[in-house]
Amino acid sequence: MIEHCNKEISVQRQCELIGLSRATLYYKPRGGNSLDAELMRVLDEEYTKAPFYGVRRMVVRLQERGYEVGDKRVRRLLRSMGLMAVYPKKRLSLPNVKHKKYPYLLRGVTISRPNQVWSVDITYVRLRKGFAYLVAIMDWYSRYVVAWELSLSLESEFCEEALRRALAEGIPDIFNSDQGTQFTSEDFTGILLRAGIEISMDGRGRVYDNIFVERLWRSVKYEEVYLKDYEGVREAREGLGRYFEFYNGNRPHQSLGYRTPREVYSSMEGRWEDGEGLAVTPLRLRLRSVTAGVCGGVVGEGLEIHLKDG
């Protein structure tokens, strides 16, 4: 289907013509250690339920389920899956020191309309014979998933593909991310800068700014991934495509006055009314020096989020 020796049409262009992501072109099911694959499936489930668990707690949970594992093995598997406990600590993210870092722009910002702030995040998606990585770009105000992409590696190319598709839908004022190397690369930030978008990057102690995407990941996994048990990338892409269409267009959110993300995003309204005719207060983020609590099932420190749960 793809002609690698074709001198007139590049491999990238051939992929675009047939609707295939370049990131999944060279997919081969992973073999390897069957116990590692089983452990990774369990770790994915445990992380989705408790993303604030570190290596030691994960070891305890696996041992409680009958697996004889130690810190070293669990740490290796979590790193290969791109998973890390979400709580403030030193060097939570591991950015490329050569990449430019941008300031955090969301302190005290009130989110009052679509396309004001977008954010991006990556999660692990298990396959029956391996795993893949899923990136999603979300509009904070409407919870609308503007674009998503799958990849077999954590290289930045699939994030760039998702970003280009997202910008075909709209242009945000601010784009927020962590300081992961995929999002600090010149190729990725260059796309944003050329579009005139302000770049905001989370620093230490602001790990909960992507709480909306974390909620999205739990929904995706409990409502789609764990139920379908994909054979490979093709099945995952088809299943996720159907799910995101459902999530955006058919899944009402309490926090949106029981409207769908697409309804709110497409309306471009700054306010909406809930089912009882009450105006919903716009989302506001405010950082406090010492605050501890539970937000959406995730133990947080230093971030207060004013919104209805949904």
HUNORHU-V870074 format. One record per residue. N is the residue number from 1. RES is the residue in one small letter. PSI is psi in whole degrees, -180 to 180 (999 if undefined). OMEGA is omega in radians with two decimals (* if undefined). D_CENTER is the distance of its C-alpha to the mean C-alpha in Angstrom with 2 decimals. Layout:
BEGIN
n=N res=RES psi=PSI omega=OMEGA d_center=D_CENTER
n=N res=RES psi=PSI omega=OMEGA d_center=D_CENTER
END
This chain:
BEGIN
n=1 res=m psi=-45 omega=3.08 d_center=30.97
n=2 res=i psi=125 omega=3.13 d_center=29.70
n=3 res=e psi=102 omega=-3.07 d_center=32.71
n=4 res=h psi=-22 omega=-3.10 d_center=31.86
n=5 res=c psi=2 omega=-3.13 d_center=35.35
n=6 res=n psi=117 omega=-3.08 d_center=35.39
n=7 res=k psi=-16 omega=-3.08 d_center=36.41
n=8 res=e psi=-33 omega=-3.11 d_center=36.18
n=9 res=i psi=120 omega=-3.11 d_center=32.62
n=10 res=s psi=160 omega=3.10 d_center=29.84
n=11 res=v psi=-41 omega=3.12 d_center=27.44
n=12 res=q psi=-45 omega=-3.12 d_center=24.57
n=13 res=r psi=-38 omega=3.09 d_center=26.70
n=14 res=q psi=-41 omega=3.11 d_center=27.65
n=15 res=c psi=-42 omega=3.13 d_center=24.03
n=16 res=e psi=-39 omega=-3.09 d_center=23.53
n=17 res=l psi=-32 omega=-3.12 d_center=26.79
n=18 res=i psi=5 omega=3.09 d_center=25.93
n=19 res=g psi=30 omega=-3.14 d_center=22.30
n=20 res=l psi=135 omega=3.10 d_center=21.02
n=21 res=s psi=134 omega=3.10 d_center=18.10
n=22 res=r psi=-30 omega=-3.11 d_center=19.67
n=23 res=a psi=-24 omega=-3.12 d_center=16.93
n=24 res=t psi=7 omega=-3.08 d_center=18.18
n=25 res=l psi=-40 omega=-3.03 d_center=21.83
n=26 res=y psi=28 omega=-3.08 d_center=23.01
n=27 res=y psi=131 omega=2.96 d_center=21.43
n=28 res=k psi=130 omega=-3.13 d_center=23.77
n=29 res=p psi=137 omega=3.13 d_center=23.17
n=30 res=r psi=137 omega=3.04 d_center=23.03
n=31 res=g psi=-111 omega=3.01 d_center=26.06
n=32 res=g psi=-163 omega=-3.05 d_center=26.65
n=33 res=n psi=119 omega=-3.11 d_center=27.21
n=34 res=s psi=-33 omega=3.11 d_center=26.96
n=35 res=l psi=-39 omega=3.08 d_center=26.74
n=36 res=d psi=-43 omega=3.13 d_center=23.73
n=37 res=a psi=-42 omega=3.12 d_center=22.00
n=38 res=e psi=-43 omega=3.13 d_center=23.09
n=39 res=l psi=-38 omega=-3.14 d_center=21.99
n=40 res=m psi=-36 omega=3.09 d_center=18.46
n=41 res=r psi=-43 omega=3.14 d_center=18.27
n=42 res=v psi=-43 omega=3.12 d_center=19.63
n=43 res=l psi=-40 omega=3.12 d_center=17.41
n=44 res=d psi=-44 omega=3.12 d_center=14.28
n=45 res=e psi=-45 omega=-3.12 d_center=16.03
n=46 res=e psi=-40 omega=-3.14 d_center=17.15
n=47 res=y psi=-40 omega=3.14 d_center=13.91
n=48 res=t psi=-37 omega=3.11 d_center=12.36
n=49 res=k psi=-37 omega=-3.04 d_center=15.59
n=50 res=a psi=76 omega=-3.08 d_center=15.94
n=51 res=p psi=-6 omega=3.10 d_center=13.08
n=52 res=f psi=-1 omega=3.10 d_center=15.83
n=53 res=y psi=132 omega=3.04 d_center=18.06
n=54 res=g psi=-172 omega=-3.08 d_center=19.15
n=55 res=v psi=-47 omega=-3.06 d_center=20.98
n=56 res=r psi=-41 omega=3.10 d_center=24.25
n=57 res=r psi=-37 omega=3.09 d_center=23.09
n=58 res=m psi=-39 omega=3.09 d_center=21.29
n=59 res=v psi=-45 omega=3.13 d_center=24.62
n=60 res=v psi=-44 omega=-3.13 d_center=26.50
n=61 res=r psi=-42 omega=3.12 d_center=24.40
n=62 res=l psi=-41 omega=3.11 d_center=24.93
n=63 res=q psi=-37 omega=3.08 d_center=28.58
n=64 res=e psi=-26 omega=3.12 d_center=29.00
n=65 res=r psi=8 omega=3.01 d_center=27.90
n=66 res=g psi=9 omega=-3.13 d_center=30.56
n=67 res=y psi=133 omega=3.10 d_center=28.89
n=68 res=e psi=93 omega=-3.08 d_center=30.81
n=69 res=v psi=161 omega=3.10 d_center=28.24
n=70 res=g psi=178 omega=-3.11 d_center=28.21
n=71 res=d psi=-43 omega=-3.03 d_center=26.00
n=72 res=k psi=-46 omega=-3.10 d_center=26.16
n=73 res=r psi=-44 omega=-3.12 d_center=24.93
n=74 res=v psi=-41 omega=3.11 d_center=22.04
n=75 res=r psi=-42 omega=3.13 d_center=20.93
n=76 res=r psi=-45 omega=-3.11 d_center=21.20
n=77 res=l psi=-42 omega=3.12 d_center=19.16
n=78 res=l psi=-39 omega=3.12 d_center=16.30
n=79 res=r psi=-40 omega=3.14 d_center=16.31
n=80 res=s psi=-25 omega=3.12 d_center=16.49
n=81 res=m psi=-8 omega=-3.12 d_center=13.40
n=82 res=g psi=26 omega=-3.10 d_center=11.46
n=83 res=l psi=142 omega=3.08 d_center=11.48
n=84 res=m psi=142 omega=-3.11 d_center=13.17
n=85 res=a psi=137 omega=-3.11 d_center=14.48
n=86 res=v psi=86 omega=2.96 d_center=13.07
n=87 res=y psi=152 omega=-3.06 d_center=16.40
n=88 res=p psi=128 omega=3.06 d_center=18.31
n=89 res=k psi=170 omega=-3.11 d_center=20.28
n=90 res=k psi=134 omega=3.05 d_center=21.65
n=91 res=r psi=51 omega=3.11 d_center=19.56
n=92 res=l psi=-45 omega=3.08 d_center=16.28
n=93 res=s psi=156 omega=-3.10 d_center=14.59
n=94 res=l psi=79 omega=-3.10 d_center=16.70
n=95 res=p psi=161 omega=3.02 d_center=16.93
n=96 res=n psi=120 omega=-3.05 d_center=19.45
n=97 res=v psi=-19 omega=-3.13 d_center=22.57
n=98 res=k psi=-15 omega=-3.10 d_center=23.81
n=99 res=h psi=145 omega=3.09 d_center=21.02
n=100 res=k psi=137 omega=3.07 d_center=21.63
n=101 res=k psi=145 omega=-3.12 d_center=19.74
n=102 res=y psi=153 omega=-3.10 d_center=19.55
n=103 res=p psi=161 omega=3.06 d_center=20.48
n=104 res=y psi=127 omega=-3.00 d_center=18.54
n=105 res=l psi=4 omega=-2.95 d_center=19.58
n=106 res=l psi=8 omega=3.12 d_center=18.47
n=107 res=r psi=121 omega=3.09 d_center=21.16
n=108 res=g psi=10 omega=-3.09 d_center=23.07
n=109 res=v psi=135 omega=3.02 d_center=21.48
n=110 res=t psi=123 omega=3.13 d_center=21.93
n=111 res=i psi=110 omega=-2.96 d_center=19.36
n=112 res=s psi=2 omega=-3.12 d_center=21.88
n=113 res=r psi=159 omega=3.05 d_center=20.90
n=114 res=p psi=155 omega=3.11 d_center=18.40
n=115 res=n psi=20 omega=3.03 d_center=17.42
n=116 res=q psi=-47 omega=3.11 d_center=18.18
n=117 res=v psi=129 omega=2.96 d_center=14.79
n=118 res=w psi=156 omega=3.01 d_center=11.48
n=119 res=s psi=165 omega=-3.08 d_center=8.37
n=120 res=v psi=149 omega=3.10 d_center=5.56
n=121 res=d psi=163 omega=-3.13 d_center=2.92
n=122 res=i psi=141 omega=3.03 d_center=3.87
n=123 res=t psi=167 omega=-3.14 d_center=5.50
n=124 res=y psi=136 omega=3.07 d_center=9.18
n=125 res=v psi=119 omega=-3.11 d_center=11.05
n=126 res=r psi=145 omega=3.02 d_center=14.73
n=127 res=l psi=166 omega=-3.11 d_center=17.53
n=128 res=r psi=-31 omega=-3.12 d_center=21.17
n=129 res=k psi=41 omega=3.12 d_center=22.21
n=130 res=g psi=-150 omega=3.12 d_center=19.31
n=131 res=f psi=165 omega=3.12 d_center=15.56
n=132 res=a psi=173 omega=3.12 d_center=12.93
n=133 res=y psi=139 omega=-3.12 d_center=9.46
n=134 res=l psi=128 omega=3.05 d_center=6.90
n=135 res=v psi=142 omega=3.09 d_center=5.04
n=136 res=a psi=142 omega=3.07 d_center=4.69
n=137 res=i psi=124 omega=-3.02 d_center=6.92
n=138 res=m psi=141 omega=2.98 d_center=8.27
n=139 res=d psi=122 omega=-3.03 d_center=11.83
n=140 res=w psi=-42 omega=-3.01 d_center=12.40
n=141 res=y psi=-45 omega=-3.04 d_center=15.88
n=142 res=s psi=-11 omega=-3.03 d_center=15.63
n=143 res=r psi=15 omega=-3.12 d_center=12.13
n=144 res=y psi=129 omega=3.07 d_center=12.52
n=145 res=v psi=105 omega=-3.02 d_center=9.85
n=146 res=v psi=-38 omega=3.12 d_center=11.67
n=147 res=a psi=159 omega=3.10 d_center=10.56
n=148 res=w psi=163 omega=3.14 d_center=8.65
n=149 res=e psi=152 omega=3.09 d_center=10.10
n=150 res=l psi=151 omega=3.09 d_center=11.06
n=151 res=s psi=157 omega=3.08 d_center=12.82
n=152 res=l psi=-4 omega=3.11 d_center=15.13
n=153 res=s psi=171 omega=3.13 d_center=14.71
n=154 res=l psi=21 omega=3.03 d_center=12.63
n=155 res=e psi=159 omega=-2.99 d_center=14.83
n=156 res=s psi=-11 omega=-3.02 d_center=13.72
n=157 res=e psi=-43 omega=-3.08 d_center=15.30
n=158 res=f psi=-28 omega=3.06 d_center=12.60
n=159 res=c psi=-38 omega=3.11 d_center=10.42
n=160 res=e psi=-40 omega=3.10 d_center=13.75
n=161 res=e psi=-45 omega=3.13 d_center=14.41
n=162 res=a psi=-41 omega=-3.13 d_center=11.43
n=163 res=l psi=-43 omega=3.14 d_center=12.53
n=164 res=r psi=-42 omega=3.12 d_center=16.08
n=165 res=r psi=-37 omega=3.14 d_center=15.57
n=166 res=a psi=-42 omega=-3.10 d_center=13.82
n=167 res=l psi=-15 omega=3.02 d_center=16.83
n=168 res=a psi=-17 omega=3.13 d_center=19.15
n=169 res=e psi=-34 omega=-3.09 d_center=18.14
n=170 res=g psi=173 omega=3.14 d_center=18.58
n=171 res=i psi=116 omega=3.12 d_center=18.73
n=172 res=p psi=160 omega=3.01 d_center=17.21
n=173 res=d psi=-44 omega=-3.08 d_center=19.38
n=174 res=i psi=138 omega=3.07 d_center=16.80
n=175 res=f psi=118 omega=-3.06 d_center=13.51
n=176 res=n psi=138 omega=3.11 d_center=11.80
n=177 res=s psi=173 omega=2.95 d_center=9.82
n=178 res=d psi=-173 omega=-3.09 d_center=10.70
n=179 res=q psi=26 omega=3.06 d_center=13.55
n=180 res=g psi=151 omega=-3.04 d_center=12.17
n=181 res=t psi=-27 omega=3.11 d_center=14.55
n=182 res=q psi=-34 omega=-3.03 d_center=12.37
n=183 res=f psi=-13 omega=3.11 d_center=12.05
n=184 res=t psi=-4 omega=-3.13 d_center=15.61
n=185 res=s psi=151 omega=-3.13 d_center=17.36
n=186 res=e psi=-34 omega=3.13 d_center=20.13
n=187 res=d psi=-43 omega=-3.10 d_center=19.12
n=188 res=f psi=-51 omega=-3.11 d_center=15.72
n=189 res=t psi=-29 omega=3.12 d_center=17.26
n=190 res=g psi=-37 omega=3.10 d_center=20.34
n=191 res=i psi=-43 omega=3.14 d_center=18.80
n=192 res=l psi=-45 omega=-3.09 d_center=17.84
n=193 res=l psi=-40 omega=3.13 d_center=21.26
n=194 res=r psi=-25 omega=3.11 d_center=23.18
n=195 res=a psi=1 omega=3.11 d_center=21.76
n=196 res=g psi=28 omega=-3.09 d_center=22.95
n=197 res=i psi=135 omega=3.06 d_center=19.65
n=198 res=e psi=137 omega=-3.10 d_center=19.61
n=199 res=i psi=128 omega=3.09 d_center=17.08
n=200 res=s psi=134 omega=-3.14 d_center=16.00
n=201 res=m psi=133 omega=3.10 d_center=14.69
n=202 res=d psi=140 omega=3.01 d_center=14.23
n=203 res=g psi=-169 omega=3.14 d_center=17.12
n=204 res=r psi=137 omega=3.12 d_center=18.38
n=205 res=g psi=1 omega=3.13 d_center=18.52
n=206 res=r psi=40 omega=-3.03 d_center=15.75
n=207 res=v psi=-8 omega=-3.09 d_center=12.91
n=208 res=y psi=5 omega=-3.13 d_center=12.53
n=209 res=d psi=-20 omega=3.08 d_center=11.85
n=210 res=n psi=31 omega=-3.11 d_center=8.17
n=211 res=i psi=-31 omega=-3.14 d_center=9.83
n=212 res=f psi=-39 omega=3.10 d_center=9.14
n=213 res=v psi=-36 omega=3.08 d_center=5.39
n=214 res=e psi=-40 omega=3.07 d_center=6.83
n=215 res=r psi=-39 omega=3.08 d_center=9.44
n=216 res=l psi=-45 omega=-3.13 d_center=7.67
n=217 res=w psi=-41 omega=3.12 d_center=6.69
n=218 res=r psi=-42 omega=3.11 d_center=10.35
n=219 res=s psi=-46 omega=-3.13 d_center=11.65
n=220 res=v psi=-44 omega=-3.04 d_center=10.37
n=221 res=k psi=-44 omega=-3.11 d_center=11.85
n=222 res=y psi=-33 omega=-3.07 d_center=14.94
n=223 res=e psi=-13 omega=-3.08 d_center=15.79
n=224 res=e psi=-66 omega=-2.95 d_center=15.15
n=225 res=v psi=-50 omega=-3.08 d_center=14.34
n=226 res=y psi=-26 omega=-3.13 d_center=16.88
n=227 res=l psi=-31 omega=-3.01 d_center=19.41
n=228 res=k psi=-32 omega=3.14 d_center=19.51
n=229 res=d psi=69 omega=-3.04 d_center=19.51
n=230 res=y psi=141 omega=3.06 d_center=18.95
n=231 res=e psi=-44 omega=-3.09 d_center=21.72
n=232 res=g psi=-167 omega=-3.06 d_center=19.95
n=233 res=v psi=-41 omega=-3.11 d_center=17.62
n=234 res=r psi=-47 omega=3.13 d_center=19.70
n=235 res=e psi=-39 omega=3.13 d_center=19.51
n=236 res=a psi=-44 omega=-3.12 d_center=15.75
n=237 res=r psi=-43 omega=-3.14 d_center=15.41
n=238 res=e psi=-45 omega=-3.13 d_center=18.05
n=239 res=g psi=-44 omega=3.14 d_center=16.78
n=240 res=l psi=-35 omega=3.09 d_center=13.22
n=241 res=g psi=-45 omega=3.10 d_center=15.02
n=242 res=r psi=-40 omega=-3.08 d_center=17.28
n=243 res=y psi=-45 omega=-3.12 d_center=14.78
n=244 res=f psi=-31 omega=3.05 d_center=12.78
n=245 res=e psi=-42 omega=3.07 d_center=16.30
n=246 res=f psi=-46 omega=-3.10 d_center=17.31
n=247 res=y psi=-46 omega=-3.11 d_center=14.45
n=248 res=n psi=-40 omega=-2.94 d_center=15.14
n=249 res=g psi=-16 omega=-3.02 d_center=18.85
n=250 res=n psi=-2 omega=-3.07 d_center=20.29
n=251 res=r psi=101 omega=-3.14 d_center=18.47
n=252 res=p psi=146 omega=3.11 d_center=20.10
n=253 res=h psi=132 omega=3.08 d_center=18.51
n=254 res=q psi=-41 omega=-3.10 d_center=20.99
n=255 res=s psi=-13 omega=3.12 d_center=19.49
n=256 res=l psi=22 omega=-3.10 d_center=20.18
n=257 res=g psi=34 omega=-3.13 d_center=23.75
n=258 res=y psi=32 omega=2.96 d_center=23.01
n=259 res=r psi=165 omega=3.13 d_center=22.04
n=260 res=t psi=158 omega=3.08 d_center=19.19
n=261 res=p psi=-38 omega=-3.12 d_center=16.34
n=262 res=r psi=-39 omega=3.12 d_center=18.18
n=263 res=e psi=-46 omega=-3.10 d_center=21.44
n=264 res=v psi=-43 omega=-3.12 d_center=20.35
n=265 res=y psi=-43 omega=-3.08 d_center=18.53
n=266 res=s psi=-29 omega=-3.12 d_center=21.51
n=267 res=s psi=-27 omega=-3.09 d_center=24.07
n=268 res=m psi=27 omega=3.13 d_center=23.05
n=269 res=e psi=150 omega=3.08 d_center=24.85
n=270 res=g psi=-17 omega=3.12 d_center=24.63
n=271 res=r psi=157 omega=3.02 d_center=25.72
n=272 res=w psi=171 omega=-3.12 d_center=26.08
n=273 res=e psi=142 omega=3.12 d_center=28.17
n=274 res=d psi=-177 omega=-3.05 d_center=27.34
n=275 res=g psi=-17 omega=-3.13 d_center=29.47
n=276 res=e psi=12 omega=3.10 d_center=32.26
n=277 res=g psi=15 omega=-3.14 d_center=32.62
n=278 res=l psi=135 omega=3.12 d_center=31.15
n=279 res=a psi=132 omega=3.12 d_center=29.14
n=280 res=v psi=129 omega=-3.12 d_center=25.66
n=281 res=t psi=133 omega=3.09 d_center=25.25
n=282 res=p psi=153 omega=3.12 d_center=22.65
n=283 res=l psi=136 omega=3.08 d_center=19.73
n=284 res=r psi=134 omega=3.09 d_center=20.87
n=285 res=l psi=134 omega=3.09 d_center=19.41
n=286 res=r psi=125 omega=3.13 d_center=22.07
n=287 res=l psi=137 omega=3.07 d_center=22.06
n=288 res=r psi=154 omega=-3.03 d_center=24.94
n=289 res=s psi=-43 omega=3.13 d_center=26.54
n=290 res=v psi=105 omega=3.10 d_center=26.79
n=291 res=t psi=134 omega=3.09 d_center=24.92
n=292 res=a psi=137 omega=3.13 d_center=23.78
n=293 res=g psi=-167 omega=3.12 d_center=22.58
n=294 res=v psi=127 omega=-3.12 d_center=20.13
n=295 res=c psi=112 omega=3.11 d_center=17.39
n=296 res=g psi=28 omega=3.13 d_center=15.64
n=297 res=g psi=0 omega=-3.12 d_center=16.74
n=298 res=v psi=126 omega=3.12 d_center=15.49
n=299 res=v psi=127 omega=-3.06 d_center=18.40
n=300 res=g psi=162 omega=3.07 d_center=18.11
n=301 res=e psi=126 omega=3.01 d_center=20.50
n=302 res=g psi=2 omega=-3.12 d_center=21.25
n=303 res=l psi=127 omega=3.07 d_center=19.07
n=304 res=e psi=127 omega=-3.11 d_center=20.63
n=305 res=i psi=120 omega=-3.14 d_center=18.79
n=306 res=h psi=102 omega=3.10 d_center=21.26
n=307 res=l psi=164 omega=2.99 d_center=20.07
n=308 res=k psi=146 omega=3.13 d_center=20.85
n=309 res=d psi=140 omega=3.14 d_center=18.72
n=310 res=g psi=999 omega=* d_center=17.13
END
